[in-house]
Amino acid sequence: MADVLIVDDDRNLRETLGELFASAGYRVRSAANGNEALDLLEQALADVVFCDWKMPVSGGEQMLRALESQGILTTMPVIIMSAFGDGLNAMQAMQLGAYDFVSKPMDADNALAIAQRAVRHTELQKEVERLRRLRFEDRTSSPAQDFDAQQPQLIGRSPAWIEVFKEIGRVAGTDVSVLLLGESGTGKEVVARTIHENSKRAGRTLVTINCAAIPAELIESELFGHERGAFTSAVAQKIGKFEAAEGGTIFLDEIGELPLLLQPKLLRVLQERTYERVGGTRSMRADVRIIAATNRLLEEEVEEKTFRADLFYRLNAFTLRLPPLRARRSDILPLAEYFLARYSFRNRSPLSGLTEDAAVLLQQYPFPGNVRELEQLVDRLAVQAAGRAITADQLRDALYPEKVELSNAPSFESLIRLPFHESVALWERVLIERALRLAKGNKSEAAKQLGIHRRLLYEKIQQHGIRG
């Protein structure tokens, strides 16, 4: 039996909500303002709190701030109620850590559904904490301490990723040029940084340049610098990336985008270790290690004569192929936990975690955008979770947004990619959404169309997180 605390200066509302929750099996306590509520919570925490936003003595804002300072908002959901349901109040309440914000008057069924969802979320939060302890019980640090706050890390223990570590170990201590191959988002820049940091040049600069991000007419000046007056806008001498990286390492990302006319000049740097600034006549020495990366098939471009063969062979002195994330699925969960911990650290926010079914679903997704897609997904989910548990429903909505469109039923091909129980749940959700649309939101009519009891429909709506 769950405990609910109702905080409102309106006695009639307290009594009405109290009777509603008591009839649904909740233990009910009530308070007329935030101060009284805090006194009650000192005696025993509640499983869910419904609190009015505006009260004469101490309202929802003051109560949220007090609970946040005690660090219990992520484990005790607070639903803010307001007769003044404007956007600014809702925004402020959510920023302060409220679980939800609802406008008065509340529909009885909606109030029960919100309470049930909040209590379930608390249970999931406890599950996340249990799983986190199991995952890290044999480690000396917490997940929030397992990363450098400034730089990304190479996270993973899969066989494919261990091979990458081994190759880095072989080449890092040499001065050989390295060509990194792999799909977008596989971590080529992180690997380049790791190679540099484990090389003899580690104490010097690592300079990164994205060859695809610079206009073709400017990239020569970016790489090699220019003299004053070399062209119309050259009003002063400019230091190029090679000069800035002297003694260190230069990482040429998207090397396949380097203009064909400029490729001989890069080849000269590799062969003779010299170059000139644009508009200059003095040869400059290049004591620089080159690491290049591309997601393109340079062998094919050599055959098509869009990339010089001699440059390719010079860059290809040591090739390191990075596997896509779908080839190292056992690394997905450690990476997700790393990104959650980093988000928490950077934003000074409570640490969110994945429920067990969410972790399973995450590892089944193919991630066409690789690690970069996973990172962006985790950041988005962390914002939504605000330190609470990330559920499978939240994850599913983020991974498969097309599945919640009322006009599009899932295809057979999309269903068979999922486990059986998830396919059934997805189709059940589509049926309910369509029935609600046909009934123009009338739940009684939708239940009648589906041939189920109205109470079961409410439970399914809450279970699937259907909104609107």
N, C-alpha and C positions, 0 to 999 in steps of 0.2 A: 504494500500500500504506500503510495507516494504522498509527500507532504506538500501542500500548496500554501503560500502566504499571499494574502490579498492586502494591498496597501492603497487606501483611497480615503479622502476626507468625506466622501459621500456615504453615509451610513447605509442608505437603501441599496446602493450598488454593492457594498461589502456583503450585505446580507443576501442579496440576490445571487451574486457569484458564489458565496459560501454554500448556499443551498444546492446550487447547480453542481459544484465540485463534490460536495458531500454525497449527493445522490449517485455520483459516478464512481464512488469508492475512494475518494481522496480524503486524507486528514487535512483539516482546514484550520488555519490561524489567520487573524486579521489585525491590521493596525491602521490608525487614522492618519498617520504621517510617517515620513521617513525616519525620524528619530525613534519613534515607537518600534518601527520595524527592525531597526538596527539592534535595539535592546532585545527583541525576540530572537534575532538571529545569533546573538551572543550565547543564548541558551542552547539553541539547536538550529543548524542550517536547514533550509527548505530544499526540496527537490526542484521547485519552480516558484518564481515570484511574479505576481502581476502587480505592477506599481503605476499609479497615476503620475503623469509628468508634472502637472501644476498643482501644488498644494500650498496652503498658507504658511505652514511651519517649515516643512522640509520636503521638497518634491523629489521627483525621479532623478533630476540632474545631480542633486546633492547625494542621493543614495548611491547612484552609480559610481560617483567619485570615491565615496567612502569604501564601497565594496572592491573597487579596482585597487585601491591602496592596500587592501588586505589580500589581494591576489586570488580572489575566489570567484570572479565573474565567469571564468571559463568552465568551472565545475558546478556553478549554480546559475542556471539561465534566468535572466530578468526580462520579462516582457513589459514594455512600456505602453501604457494606455493613455490616450489623450482625446479630449473633445475638440482640441485645436490641432487636427491632424495635418498641419502644413508640412511642406518639404523640409524647411529649415529645422523644425523640431525633430523630425525623423532622422535627418542627417546627423544632428548633434547627438541624439540618443545612440545611434549606431557607432559613432566615433568614440563614445564613452564606454562602449562594450556591451550595450544591450543585445539580447538574443534576438528580439523582434520588436516591432513598433506597430501598434494597431490603433485604429480610430474607434472612438465611442460613437454610438452604442455598438456593443459587440453582439454578433449572432451567437446563440448558445452553443450550437454545433461547432461553430468556428472556434470558440473559446476552448471547448473540450479537445478539439483537434490540435490546437496550438500547444495546449498543456501536454497532451500525449506525445507530440513530437519533441517537445523540450525535454521531457523526462527520458524519452528514448535516447536523445542526444547525450544526456548526462551519462547514461549507461554505456553508450559507445565511447565517451571520453574515458571512462574508467577502463574499458577494454583496450583502448589505445595505450594508456599508461602501462597496463599489464604487458602488452606486446612489446612496448619499448623497453621495459625492464628485461624481458626475455632476450631481446635482440642484442642488448648491450651489457648483459650481466657479466660477460667474460672480458669486458673492456675496462680500461682504467680511466677513460674519459667519457663524458656525455656526448650525444650527437651534436649538441650545440657548440662543443669545443673541438670538433673534429675537422675544422677547416681554418684556413688562413682567411681572415676577413677581407683582405685586400686582393688576393689572387685566387682564381679557380684552381681546382686540383684534379688530378687524374684519379677518379674514383672507380673502383671495380675489382672483382676477384674472379671473373669468368675466365675460362681457358683462353678465349680469343683475346681478352684484354691483357692477360698475363704475358702472352706472346708479344704484345706491343711493348710492355715494360722491359722484356728481355732484349728486344731490338734497340730500345732507347739505351739500355745499359751497354750494349755493344758499341754504339756509335757516338754516344755523348762525349766520351773522352778524347775523341779524335778531332781533326779539323776538316773532315770530309763534308762536302756539300750534301744536303739531305733533301729528298723530294718526298713530300707527304701527299698521299693519295687517299681519297675517300669522299663519300657523299657530303653535302652541306650539313653542318651541324654535328659532325662526328667528333669534333674537338681538336682540329688540326692546330689551331693557335695555342691551345693549352699544351699540346705535345711539343710544339716548337719552343715554348717557354721552358718546359721541363728539360728539354735537351740543352738549352742554353744554361740553365741554372745548375746543371750537372757537368758542365764542360770546364775547360781551363780558362774560358773567357767569362766565367760566372760573375766576376767582380766588375765587369765592364757593361756597357749599355746593350740592351736588346731593343732594336728599332723595328717597328712593324709598319708595313705599307700595303694597302689593299690596291692592287693594280686595276681592279674593276671600278674603283670608286673615284678615280682621277681621270679627267678628260685626256684624250690621247695627246693633245697639243701641249699639255702641262706636265706629263709624267716624266719626261726626260729631265726637266728642271727639278722636279721633286726628288728624283733619284740622285742626280749628279750635281745639283746646284747650278747657279748661273752667275756671270759677271755683270756688273753694272753696265747698262746700255746694250746688253745682248739682244734685247728685243724691246718693243715700244714701252711696255709696262715695267721693264727691269730698271727701276730707279735706284736700286741698291744691290750690293752683292748678296747672294743667297747661299746658305750652306745646305747641301743636299743630304739625303738620308744616308748615303754611303759614308760621307764625311762625318756625320753625326754618330754613326755606328763604329767609327774607327777603333780597332782593338777589340770590338765586341762582335755582335751577331746581328744580321739583318734578316728579317722574315718577310719574304715576298709572297703575300697571300694572293690567290687567284692569278697565278703566274700565266695561266692560259690566256688571260685577257691582255697580256703585254703586246702592244702593237708590233707588227712584223718588222717595221723599219727600225725599231729601237732594239730589237733582239740582238743584232751584232754587237752593239755597245755593251750589253750585259755579258755576252759571250767573251768579249775582250777582258772584262773584269775577272771573269772566271779563269781565263787562260793566262793573262799577263799581269793580273793584279794591279792594273792602272786604269785611269779614266781622266777626262777633262771636264771642267764645268762648261755649261753651255756658253758659247762666246769667249771661252778661254783658250789659251795655247799651252799652258803649263800642265804637264802630266802629273797626276797625283797618285800616290801609292794607296792601295786599298788593302789594309790588313783587316779583313772582315770575313767572317764565316757566313755563308749563305744557306738559308733554309727556305725552300720554296714549297708552295702547296697549291693544289688544284682539285676540283671535283670533276674536271673534264678528262676525256681519254686522249692524252697527248699523243699516244702512238697513232691514233686515227688522224689527228690533226697534222702530224708529220707526213703521213701518207697523202693527205689532201693539200700539203704545202702551205698550211696556215700557221705552222709552227716549225721553226728551224730544227732540222735533225741534229746538227752539231751542238746546238744549245741544249736540246733535250738530253743528249748523251752526257753532256757536262753536268747538268743538274741531276741526272739519274745515277750519280756515283753510288748513292745509297738510297734505296726506295723503301719507304715504310707505308704499308697499306693499313688504314684504320677501318675496323669493322663497323658496319651500321649497328644501331642499338638493337635492332631485331635479331642480330646474330649474337647478342650478349644479354639475353633477357634476365639472367640472374643478377645483372648489375643495375637493373631498373630501380629496384627498391632501395638499395644503398644510395644511389644518386638522388632519388626523390627525398630521402631523409636528410641528405646533405643540403639540398636546396631549401628544404623547410627550415633547417637549422640556420642557414645563412640568412634567409628572409627574416627570421625571428631576431637574429643578432643585429642586422642592419636597420631594422625598423623598431627595435626595442619593444617588441611585442611578444606575447606568450607564444610558446612553441606548439604548433598544431601537429597532429599525427593522423595517420591513415588507419581506418578500421580494417579488420582482417579481410572482409569481402572487398573493400576498396583496393587493398594491396594486391589481391588476386586479380581483380579486373585491370589494374594498372599494368601488370606484367603480361597480360594477354594482348594489349594494344600494340600494333606494329610500329608506331612512331615513325612515319615517313620523314619527319623533320629531325629525327635523331635526338641527340642530347639537348640541342637548342630548343626543340619543341617541348621536351620534358621540362626543361627549366622554366619556360614561359607558362606552361600548364600549372606547375607547382606554385609559381608566384601568384597566378590568378586564383587558384584554390585557397592559398594561404590568406589572401585578402578577404575572400568570402567567409572563410572559417573563423578568422579573428581569434586564433588560439584554441578553437574548439576542434572536435574530431571532424575529419573529412570523410564523408560517407560514400558508399558506392553510388548512391543516387546522384550526389553532387558531382562525382567524377564522371558518371555516365552522361549527365547533361553537358558537361564540358567537352568530353571526347566525341560525343555523337549528337551535336546540337540538332541535326536534321531529324532525329528520332522524336523530338517533341513537337514538330510541326504538325498541326492538325490535318493539313491537306495531303500529307505524304505518309502512306503506310510503308513500313520497312520492306525491302525486297527480300525475296527468299535467299539471295546470295548473302545479304547482310545478316540475316538471321542465323544461317548455318555456320557463320564465323564465330558465333557466341556459344557458350555452354547452354545445354538444354533449358535449365531453369531460368536463365537470363532471356532466352528467346521467348519463352512463355510469358515472362513478366513484361517484356517489351510489347508483345502483341496485346496483352491484357490492358496495358496503358493506352495503346492506340484506340482500342475499342471504347474505353471509358471516355477518352477525350472526344471522340467522334459523337458518342451519345450525348455528352454535355453540350456539344456545339449544336446538334440537332434540336436539343431541348432548350436552347438559348440560355443555358446555365441553370435551368430548373432541375435540382438534384432529384426530386421526387419523380419527375417525368423521365429523367435519364435512367433512374433505377428501374422504372417500369419497363422501359424499352429494352434494358439489358436482362430483365427477368430476375433481378436480385433484390434483396431487402435494402431499404434506404440506408440503414445503419452499416451494412456491409459496403455499400458504395462509399460512404464517408471514410471508412477504414481504408479502402483501396486508394482513395484520393490522397489520404495522408501518407499511406505507405509509398506511393509512387511520387510524392512531392508535386502533384499537379496543382498549378496555380491558375488564378484567373477564372 
